[in-house]
Amino acid sequence: MTQAVLASVLAFIVAIGVLIAVHEFGHFWVARKLGFKVLRFSIGFGRPLWKRTGPAPDHTEYVLAAIPLGGYVKMLDEREGPLAPEEAGRSFQSRPPLARIAVLLAGPGFNFLFAIVAFWVLFMNGVPGLKPVIGEVAEGSLAQRAGLARDDTIIAVGDERVTTRETAVLGILDVLVDRDFIVANQGDTYRNRLRVGGAKLTIDGSPQGFTAWRDRPYYDPVGDYPPAYAGYPAATLEQVVDAVQWAYANNIQIITHANGEAATDVLIAAHEAAIAEQGSTDMRPVLIHGQFLRSDQVDSLKRVGIMPSLFPMHTFYWGDWHREHTVGPELVDDISPTGWCVQRGMKFSSHHDAPVAFPNSMRVLDATVTRRSRSGDIIGPAQRVDVLTALKAMTIWPAWQKHEEKSKGSIEPGKLADFVILSADPTAVDPETIDRIKVVETIKEGKTVYAMSDPQGAASAVERAN
């Protein structure tokens, strides 16, 4: 803890020192360019730790002082005494008003330019995502017994290096490390509200992070990527085929993360091979995300019997990014193609994938219906669906996806009393205001587990919007 505090204090001092140096250098540089005489350029206050005198004719004194929480640029000041004839007109007071204003604004102006450059460098060289730092470690947990502690950084999962929290979580959760355990515990019965429903497989990564495995190069990836970069697989063809064959052999539902076209090609091929060898079953395999699906792949998903769980919420959070950097303006309209599924009479589900996006159900519903990005652009007008279809993709169809349609997904006799009360009817309001609808109350098995403190205010907000 002490080391962490010291490191934070040191980092703060260094950061402040850099900002101060840039700020004061702005004043100094513009003052010199506009003919002011600079007597001293100091970073820090107090006792000088280092100083040097510059060359003639100004002999500016450069100082690095002991207290690095400020700085100053001292210019020739005629109020401090008479000036030599050759220095007339070089004092701060004698320069034109616009020149003095320019010197005063130069400090914050240089800080602004520095911020642009710094963010550009981070953008070009950094990795989009949260750093994989461990939070609270529960007492007596496996993590604690393994020696993990708060603020530890995950650098690898197995033999694979990880740079973001997303890749770390995927690496930990998606590897089928214990197939015997899955076979022994998989089933329909919940124990303490938990059941092993099947297995998860990951073929590629994140489209917005340029790690989804595509069948063509990314449009304009941000970062240091080789020419014709198309992402990469997280699993080999042999691993995918083996995992899918195992799932069919044991009648285990397998849910597969695949975003790029190449990843989905491999998934479809693996299922086709398993069906050819073992025959089809009612295991209801699922494709998770499928953001860069081609229309022919949607046809194949229907033929093979893979249910797509799509991510239309991406059109809001990253639609503009996809248009500018991942797939480009020609293909961006077809990301998360819910419209294609409706045209083919296919069930699909939608999700938010927290913590990748906020767990906001109304935002999911809104994005599925409007597909409006944060800039206001509509990402794929033809892929929009009506409100009732979007609601099915969040209720009855996910229940079917999980083999739980007999007990969940709709409000009817014989099913669990699991439902919410909303501040407005999403089928009756302007679709552009769906994201303003609030959950007023949540009922789980007939009992209220959440109630909004001001439901009338939430309802009024939607009414004003309409």
Secondary structure, DSSP 8 states (H G I E B T S, - for coil): -HHHHHHHHHHHHHHHHHHHHHHHHHHHHHHHHTT--EEEEEEEEEEEEEEEE--TTT--EEEEEEEEEEEEEEE--GGGS---GGGTT-STTTS-HHHHHHHHHHHHHHHHHHHHHHHHHHHHHS-SS---B-----TT-HHHHTT--TT-B--EETTEE--SHHHHHHHHHSS---HHHHHHHBSS--BTTB-B--EEEE----TTTT-S--SS--SS-SSS--TT-----SS-HHHHHHHHHHHHHTT--EEEEE-SHHHHHHHHHHHHHHHHHH---S---EEEE-TT--HHHHHHHHHHT-EEEE-TTHHHHTHHHIIIIIS-TTTGGGSS-HHHHHHTT---EE---TTSS---HHHHHHHHHH-B-TTS-BS-GGG---HHHHHHTTTHHHHHHTT-TTTSSS--TTS---EEEESS-TTTS-GGGGGG--EEEEEETTEEEEE-S-HHHHHHHHHHH-
